[in-house]
């Protein structure tokens, strides 16, 4: 297929070519992979400014997306991709092969750094989903930090740079500029731009931080020379999107069980109690109960209600044979969903499954948002999403919806949210809405300007 880039794609590719460090915050479906591959090809084979390229990506994206894009586009067919995946012997063999681009999943970054030690061979690194390096305490961040001085060019790609607030930015920007803009340490960044919000006044432990006055603008200004953002709505004719909220009601008996757990953090059963030892565990248990089932103290599943299953069945029937993508939260959700769909539901476990979905061969696909959240192009296979189990993570929520709501989608995208009334589900929906407002503030602050037009 011939590649005819949009103006914004040319603009983004030129940024990668012209800046040795670059953070590109691209909206979902805007073609970050093809943009980056086009720039890599020129750096490797026209400008000769790069010798060996490493791409770090989520596992499913490393397995499928980067190689598939090279095959798809005529001007990239000559690029050789080596997938550094699977058992260690396979990874070592892949590293020894002659290729232009080596793609590894982020879980193996620590292994890769240890494997090469001081003989790090990659002069260009692309982090596909930069936001997955938002934790300064994560092993993957610490490993990549060790070899950062040996990397001459680095590109960070994401559509969700600060899903939980600007406190997430420091590790990501540090990997780009080694602390030049936001400081050398997370503590310094936090002290400079934030102040305690909630804390334990007896122990002095700070639970959350809030921005100091004028810090938000200062952070945006600091990173504006190396980070640009683009939203699909600004540059593309996006499909219409409809968000639908389906509210279900528990019976009085079911609601009483929910409220007992919420109040007492314990529901006694003869076969095994349902208990929650702290607030985080309680939130988890309440989300499970809102979905209709919950694990007890022995790991056994206790079914509470079938209200969401009934609503889902109604939505499935209303789809009238059109493919649906159903997001679940827990393993017991998946088990009950599989039972509901009576063998018609499938998970996307292989590249062939993705091909079958995009070919319209699969009517129902079950997916956990963490496994399909990044980089998979599923827009050709359907336009209906159903959230059976909700997530607190704005990043997962946006990325999962972006599998269908993206460039190339030809139908109106309908996103159904099944919400159990009077439960923590309603709090999740409100939280996602609040976080999205904060996320868009960051995106707008570093929005690319091309020819004076946003």
Residue pairs with C-beta under 8 A, 6 or more apart in sequence:
1 72
1 73
1 74
2 73
2 74
2 75
3 34
3 38
3 73
3 74
3 75
3 76
5 13
5 34
5 35
5 38
6 31
6 235
6 236
7 235
7 450
8 30
8 230
8 235
8 448
8 450
9 30
9 31
9 34
9 35
9 38
11 448
11 450
12 24
12 26
12 32
12 35
12 228
12 230
12 448
13 35
13 36
13 38
13 39
13 42
14 39
15 22
15 24
15 228
16 22
16 24
16 35
16 36
16 39
16 40
16 155
17 39
17 42
17 43
17 47
19 226
20 152
20 153
20 154
21 153
21 154
21 176
21 177
21 226
22 154
22 155
22 156
22 176
22 226
22 227
22 228
23 130
23 155
23 156
23 158
23 161
23 172
23 173
23 176
23 223
23 226
23 227
23 228
24 32
24 35
24 155
24 156
24 157
24 227
24 228
24 229
24 230
25 158
25 159
25 161
25 227
25 228
25 229
25 230
25 442
25 443
25 446
26 32
26 35
26 157
26 158
26 159
26 229
26 230
27 159
27 230
27 231
27 232
27 233
27 443
28 159
28 232
28 398
28 399
28 401
28 402
28 405
28 406
29 232
29 236
29 238
29 379
29 402
29 405
29 406
29 407
29 408
29 409
30 230
30 232
30 235
30 236
30 406
30 407
31 407
32 128
32 157
32 159
33 65
33 66
33 69
33 128
33 375
34 69
34 73
34 76
36 126
36 128
36 155
36 157
37 66
37 69
37 70
37 73
37 76
37 79
37 101
38 75
38 76
39 155
40 50
40 53
40 79
40 100
40 101
40 124
40 126
41 75
41 76
41 79
43 49
43 50
43 124
43 153
44 50
44 51
44 53
44 100
49 153
50 123
50 124
50 152
50 153
51 123
52 102
52 121
52 122
52 123
52 124
53 100
53 101
53 102
53 122
53 124
53 125
53 126
54 101
54 102
54 103
54 104
54 112
54 122
54 124
54 125
54 126
55 62
55 66
55 101
55 102
55 103
55 104
55 125
55 126
55 128
56 104
56 105
56 106
56 109
56 125
56 126
56 127
56 128
56 144
57 65
57 66
57 103
57 104
57 105
57 106
57 128
57 129
57 374
57 375
58 105
58 106
58 128
58 129
58 132
58 373
58 374
58 375
59 85
59 105
59 106
59 107
60 371
60 372
60 374
60 375
60 376
61 128
61 129
61 374
61 375
61 376
62 83
62 85
62 103
62 104
62 105
63 83
63 85
63 105
63 351
64 351
64 354
64 376
65 375
65 376
65 377
66 81
66 101
66 103
66 128
67 81
67 83
67 103
68 351
69 76
70 76
70 77
70 79
70 81
71 77
79 100
79 101
80 98
80 99
80 100
80 101
81 99
81 100
81 101
81 102
81 103
82 94
82 95
82 97
82 99
82 101
82 102
82 103
83 94
83 103
84 91
84 94
84 95
84 102
84 103
84 104
84 108
84 112
85 91
85 94
85 103
85 104
85 105
85 108
88 111
91 104
91 108
91 111
92 115
94 102
95 102
95 115
102 122
104 112
106 129
106 132
106 133
106 140
107 140
109 140
109 143
109 144
110 139
110 140
110 142
110 143
112 143
113 120
113 143
113 144
113 146
113 147
114 143
116 147
120 147
120 150
120 151
122 151
123 150
123 151
123 152
123 153
124 151
124 152
124 153
124 154
124 155
125 144
125 151
125 153
125 154
125 155
126 154
126 155
126 157
127 133
127 154
127 155
127 156
127 157
127 175
128 157
128 374
128 375
129 157
129 158
129 374
129 375
130 156
130 157
130 158
130 161
130 172
130 175
131 158
131 160
131 161
131 162
131 163
131 168
131 172
131 395
132 140
132 374
133 140
133 141
133 144
133 171
133 172
133 175
134 163
134 164
134 168
134 169
134 171
134 172
135 141
135 171
136 170
136 171
136 174
136 186
141 171
141 175
144 175
145 174
145 175
148 154
148 175
148 178
149 178
154 175
154 176
156 172
156 175
156 176
158 172
159 398
159 399
159 402
160 394
160 395
160 398
160 399
160 439
161 168
161 169
161 172
161 227
161 229
161 439
161 442
161 443
162 168
162 169
162 438
162 439
162 442
163 393
163 394
163 395
163 398
163 435
163 439
164 394
164 395
164 435
165 435
165 438
166 193
166 211
166 215
166 216
166 219
166 442
167 190
167 194
167 209
169 182
169 219
169 223
169 442
170 182
170 183
170 186
170 189
170 190
171 186
173 181
173 182
173 223
173 227
174 182
174 184
176 226
177 226
178 184
179 185
181 222
181 223
181 226
182 189
182 219
182 222
182 223
183 189
183 192
190 209
192 215
193 211
193 212
193 215
193 218
193 219
194 209
194 210
194 211
194 212
194 215
195 209
195 210
195 211
195 212
196 206
196 208
196 209
196 210
197 206
197 207
197 208
197 209
197 210
198 206
198 207
198 208
199 205
199 206
199 207
200 207
216 441
216 445
217 445
220 442
220 445
220 446
223 446
224 445
224 446
227 446
228 446
228 447
228 448
229 442
229 443
229 444
229 445
229 446
229 447
229 448
230 447
230 448
231 443
231 447
232 238
232 406
232 407
234 447
234 454
236 407
238 405
238 407
238 409
239 383
239 405
239 409
239 410
239 411
239 412
239 413
240 412
240 413
241 405
241 412
241 413
241 414
241 415
242 412
242 413
242 414
242 415
243 415
243 417
244 414
244 415
244 416
244 417
245 416
245 417
245 419
245 429
246 311
246 315
246 416
246 417
246 418
246 419
247 419
247 420
247 421
248 307
248 308
248 310
248 311
248 418
248 419
248 420
248 421
249 307
249 420
249 421
249 422
250 258
250 304
250 305
250 307
250 420
250 421
250 422
250 423
251 305
254 304
254 305
254 307
255 422
257 267
257 289
257 304
258 286
258 289
258 290
258 304
258 422
258 423
260 266
260 267
261 267
261 274
261 276
261 282
261 285
261 286
261 289
262 282
262 286
265 275
265 276
265 277
265 282
266 273
266 274
266 275
266 276
267 273
267 274
267 275
269 296
269 302
271 296
271 298
271 300
272 296
272 297
272 298
272 300
272 302
273 296
273 297
274 285
274 294
274 295
274 296
274 297
274 302
275 297
276 282
276 284
276 285
283 392
283 424
285 294
286 423
286 424
287 329
287 389
287 390
287 424
287 425
287 428
288 294
288 295
288 329
288 330
288 332
289 304
289 423
290 308
290 420
290 423
290 424
290 425
291 308
291 328
291 329
291 330
291 333
291 388
291 389
291 420
292 303
292 304
292 305
292 306
292 307
292 308
292 309
292 336
293 301
293 302
293 303
293 304
293 330
293 332
293 333
293 336
294 301
294 302
294 304
294 332
295 301
295 302
295 330
295 332
296 302
301 332
301 335
303 336
307 420
308 388
308 418
308 420
309 336
309 337
309 340
311 418
312 326
312 337
312 340
312 386
312 388
312 418
313 340
315 324
315 386
315 416
315 418
316 324
316 341
316 364
319 384
321 363
322 382
322 383
322 384
323 357
323 360
323 362
323 363
323 364
323 365
323 381
323 382
323 384
324 363
324 364
324 365
324 382
324 384
324 385
324 386
325 365
325 367
325 378
325 382
325 384
325 385
325 386
325 403
325 404
326 337
326 345
326 364
326 365
326 366
326 367
326 385
326 386
326 388
327 367
327 368
327 369
327 385
327 386
327 387
327 388
327 389
327 391
327 400
328 334
328 337
328 366
328 367
328 368
328 388
328 389
329 368
329 388
329 389
329 390
329 391
330 389
333 388
333 389
334 366
334 368
337 345
337 366
337 388
338 345
338 366
341 364
341 366
344 363
344 364
345 364
345 365
345 366
346 353
346 362
346 364
346 365
346 366
347 353
347 365
347 366
347 367
348 354
348 357
348 365
348 367
348 371
348 372
348 376
348 378
353 362
354 376
354 378
356 362
357 365
357 378
357 381
357 382
358 377
358 378
358 380
358 381
359 380
359 381
360 380
360 381
360 382
362 381
365 381
365 382
367 400
369 391
369 393
369 396
369 397
369 399
369 400
370 396
372 378
372 400
372 403
373 395
373 396
373 399
373 400
373 403
374 399
376 403
377 403
377 406
377 408
378 403
378 404
379 403
379 404
379 405
379 406
379 407
379 408
379 409
380 408
382 404
383 404
383 409
383 411
383 412
383 413
383 414
384 404
384 413
384 414
384 416
385 400
385 401
385 403
385 404
385 413
385 414
385 415
385 416
386 416
386 418
387 415
387 416
387 417
387 418
388 418
390 417
390 419
390 425
390 428
390 429
390 432
391 397
391 400
391 428
392 428
392 431
392 432
394 432
394 435
394 436
394 439
397 432
398 436
398 439
401 413
401 415
404 413
405 413
405 415
417 429
419 425
419 426
419 429
447 454
448 454
